[in-house]
Amino acid sequence: MTTAVKRESTFAWMSELAPRERRVFGACIGGWALDAMDVQMFSFVIPAIIATWGITRGEAGGF
């Protein structure tokens, strides 16, 4: 006798959220994405600032 195993999707829990909870979750993802973009921009900008202004890594905010 075999039993069928129901596999749930990784994001199946999202279907149980209320509309307000979904909006909050979306806002959290948006904030996380913007923060990640901010960190990535620093990694591109700091070397350019060091080269342009001839400053040290510590003065530019890098380590």
Sequence and secondary structure as in RCSB ss.txt:
>XXXX:A:sequence
MTTAVKRESTFAWMSELAPRERRVFGACIGGWALDAMDVQMFSFVIPAIIATWGITRGEAGGF
>XXXX:A:secstr
         TTGGGGGS HHHHHHHHHHHHHHHHHHHHHHHHHHHHHHHHHHHT  HHHHT  
